[in-house]
Amino acid sequence: MKKQAGKSLLLIDDDKNFCQTVLAFFRDREFATVTVKSGREGLDWCSSNRAEVILLDQQLPDAEGLQLCAPLLARCAQAKIIFITAYPSLDHAVQALRRGAHDYLSKPMELMELQLAVDRAFRTAQLERVEQLQKLHSRRESRHSVIIGEDGGLREIARLVELAAANRAPVLITGETGTGKNVAARAIHYRGADPSAPFVDVNCGALPENLIESELFGHERGAFTGAHAAHKGLFETADGGTLFLDEIGEIPLHLQAKLLGILDSGTLRRLGGETSGRVDVRVIAATNMDLEKAVAQKTFREDLYYRLSVLRLHMPPLRERTVDLDELCPYLMKEIAPDQELILPPGEFEALRAYPWPGNVRELKNILERAAILRSGQTIHPSRLLGRRTAATAGAAPAEEAVQTLNDVEISHIVRALAVFGHNHTRTAEALGIARSTLLRKIDQHRLKAGDSK
């Protein structure tokens, strides 16, 4: 069996026969087994190596095992110490556990008893590492849940986020593409009672229709051709936390009833399963679609719409909150170049405020990124990349004929993006930051030339 890098069992014992027995017994395991015969050798080994599990004898030539627990853990903080003694007593066991030992065994012992203790210790160490990684991930993810504009254009949104974070009712977030719906969803989760709970996000429009049921709800072995093993869905992955369903309007009608059932009952049955299990998941949904119109057209269930929108947030477009640009630009520039100080020269903010921002905050970040790449020195000029849609210079009224409707802005933006990517729908959708299905719907809505079907 292949040894896992860095996965070691350290045995500290001066009993030569016992050491040889342990080495032979664990020879074909996925971890390396190392033996030393004194406390000093054990401390020296741990000073330059990492042991996940330590078998520590009580009677050593140069020290007692109880005295070694603390210095060993100082060198290998995550190690699980299994205390071993030929003279067992309740007092010894209590003292060992108080000093940080994970388990306690008496000599002589059955090898299967030793194996169970070692496996249990390795498993505990692994679970603790996973928990630590999850906490680190949560801390990193929480940094992306900052709502810029809480004191400006998003004051009401910030109030609703705090309200939503205080309970676990479903939330529906609406708004144009790029307005920060995912940021609002993360803020609700990470400002809640348990920010270390899982936050799972999925773009429903990006899931193939033939796989969406399996991805969301899971499946049992043999549920369909190719289902060679049971698969846990995203609802189960998010159990105890939050499931963020972006582009909720893209979920097929026949699966909306199943989603509604989970929201109502808190129980889930995998595809191909015969029994249901409970899941505790807070659902946050988001869409740039007019769901009320979809309900009227019978493409979205009315009961699901009302169940999802117990709390509702509407993210305003950037053009309606340009007051936040003074705070947004520095924040995004620091995110783009964390080790550099980018500077916006006089007049840039005025030019940026005059732009309609059809792509909202996502477009703003893209423009700032491009300006940072093209800069010479620390000064950037994002307004030079905005093209003809920038309004006249600050203070001057733009000509009436230069003003486009938002519908025309969206059409021209999509047409230009399609041209850039040779009407490749997949690449165009990725560049626009929307699902391919959303792009196809907009092409149909605006009666644009369909191009190819990539």
LINZIMO-V53205 format. One record per backbone hydrogen bond with DSSP energy under -1.0 kcal/mol. CO is the residue of the C=O (numbers start at 1). NH is the residue of the N-H. Records with the same first field share a line. If there is no record, write none. Layout:
BEGIN
CO=NH / NH
END
This chain:
BEGIN
4=7
7=32
8=52 / 53
9=34
10=55
11=36
12=57
14=16
15=19
16=20
17=21
18=22
19=23
20=24
21=25
22=26
26=29
30=4
32=9
34=11
36=13
38=42
39=43
40=44
41=45
42=46
43=47
45=48
52=80
53=10
54=82
55=12
56=84
58=65
63=60
65=68
68=72
69=73
70=74
71=75
72=76
76=79
80=54
81=102 / 103
82=56
83=105
84=58
85=107
89=93
90=94
91=95
92=96
93=97
94=98
95=99
96=101
97=100
103=83
105=85
110=114
111=115
112=116
113=117
114=118
115=119
116=120
117=121
118=122
119=123
120=124
121=125
122=126
123=127
124=128
125=129
126=130
127=131
128=132
129=133
130=134
131=135
132=136
133=137
134=138
135=139
136=140
137=141
138=142
141=144
142=145
149=152 / 154
152=155
154=158
155=159
156=160
157=161
158=162
159=163
160=164
161=165
162=166
164=167
170=311
171=285
172=313
173=287
174=315
176=179
178=361 / 362
180=184
181=185
182=186
183=187
184=188
185=189
186=190
187=191
189=192
194=197
198=242
200=244
202=246
203=206
208=211 / 212
211=215
212=216
213=217
214=218
215=234
216=235
218=271
219=231
220=223
224=227
226=228
227=222
231=219
233=237
234=238
236=239
238=241
241=282
242=200
243=284
244=202
245=286
246=204
247=250
248=251
252=255
255=259
256=260
257=261
258=262
259=263
260=264
261=265
262=266
266=279
268=277
270=273
271=220
277=268
280=240
282=243
283=171
284=245
285=173
286=248
287=175
289=291
290=294
291=295
292=296
293=297
294=299 / 300
295=298
301=305
302=306
303=307
304=308
305=309
311=172
313=174
317=320
318=321
321=324
322=325
324=327 / 328
325=329
327=331
328=332
329=333
330=334
331=335
332=336
333=337
337=340
343=380
345=348
347=351
348=352
349=353
350=354
357=360
359=363
360=364
361=365
362=366
363=367
364=368
365=369
366=370
367=371
368=372
369=373
370=374
378=343
381=384
382=385
383=386
387=390
393=396
399=402
400=403
405=409
406=410
407=411
408=412
409=413
410=414
411=415
412=416
413=417
414=418
415=419
416=420
417=421
418=423
419=422
421=424
424=428
425=429
426=430
427=431
428=432
429=434
435=439
436=440
437=441
438=442
439=443
440=444
441=445
442=446
443=448
END
